[in-house]
Amino acid sequence: MRKLFLIAALGFTLFSVASAQDGSRTSPVFNRYGQNLEKSGDGWIVPNEARLASRFNFDPNIVEGWREPWKYVPDRIQPDDMKKYILDSCTYKIYPDYTLKMDVYLPKNQGNVPFPFVLIIHGGGWTTGHRQTPNMVVIAEWFASNGIACMSVSYTLSGQGTFENTKADLNDALKFIGDHARQWKVDPARFGFYGFSAGGHLSAYMAMTTPGTRMFIAAAGPADMTRQADGYTREGVNSRMALYWGVTENNIESLRKASPFFLIPQPGAKIPPALIIQGLMDGTVNPQQSIDFASELMKKGASDVAFMGLSYMGHTTVNQRNYYFEDQMFQLLSFAKQHLNKK
């Protein structure tokens, strides 16, 4: 059954970690959409408000709560609801100059073994980032506390190696999980991917190229890497990112081969169910990337595509900095369970 959720039309937003405390310099303050606020006289402003209004064609003066501090207060999801798991860490791959780690979140005191699992892939522009950043941990804790094992991994970054290394790492991570499936009580045949930003790209890439993928969730991830080509080639063929992707001024074919947009499997029955999450005022990844990817998945015959477009939200989409956090957590969990729990 094909579906398309356009939450933007309803004015909803994604989640973030709201620290709208008291305006002190040491405590970041955010509005209900996760946009940073700064003190201005007796009130607050979004520092880059004029630029955002011009680029995304909106009037900040009529947006509810745009210049008002907001703080997340747990309601339907209490802290103890996020702690029903067992955490272990291990090394899953060793390079001469660095090692790759995996944090394993296993459901605690929950039945229905073996558990399905999700490979969680952090963001950071393929250059930085960490598997233990809060926006990775919050998803891993939530899923594992609700019967879905999670493995959050590090992987080769630019400056360490190439995209070929990265995709090999993620495939090796899947093999490592399969080798430990009995020990961890997970089902190696029921798996999916979750990633944010660069991790969103990698989540989609793995879903498009890994037979048997049950579902994937890509948050704020570019799907067509050729749209980034000018930036990479402008830096020079010996720049870190050009070397990582293997691009030159006259040859960007490697970017096309790394683009989920061009790798959608056929026939449509082979396309994994997709949940695409995108802040519609993202200044880092053009929102059109996610919109076009979701549309292309549907055009190619995907059975289930959910697009979560988030009004007034920037790049950071998965944390507790906005008012829609708990609703979205339940939606992500429902989507994952729907496709991972099928035997």
PyMOL commands that set and color helices and strands:
alter all, ss='L'
color gray80, all
select helices_A, chain A and resi 7-10+49-56+60-62+79-82+134-144+163-179+181-184+198-209+225-234+240-245+253-257+260-262+268-270+287-299+325-340
alter helices_A, ss='H'
color red, helices_A
select strands_A, chain A and resi 29-30+36-40+43-45+85-94+99-107+115-121+149-153+186-196+215-219+274-279+305-310
alter strands_A, ss='S'
color yellow, strands_A
deselect
rebuild
show_as cartoon
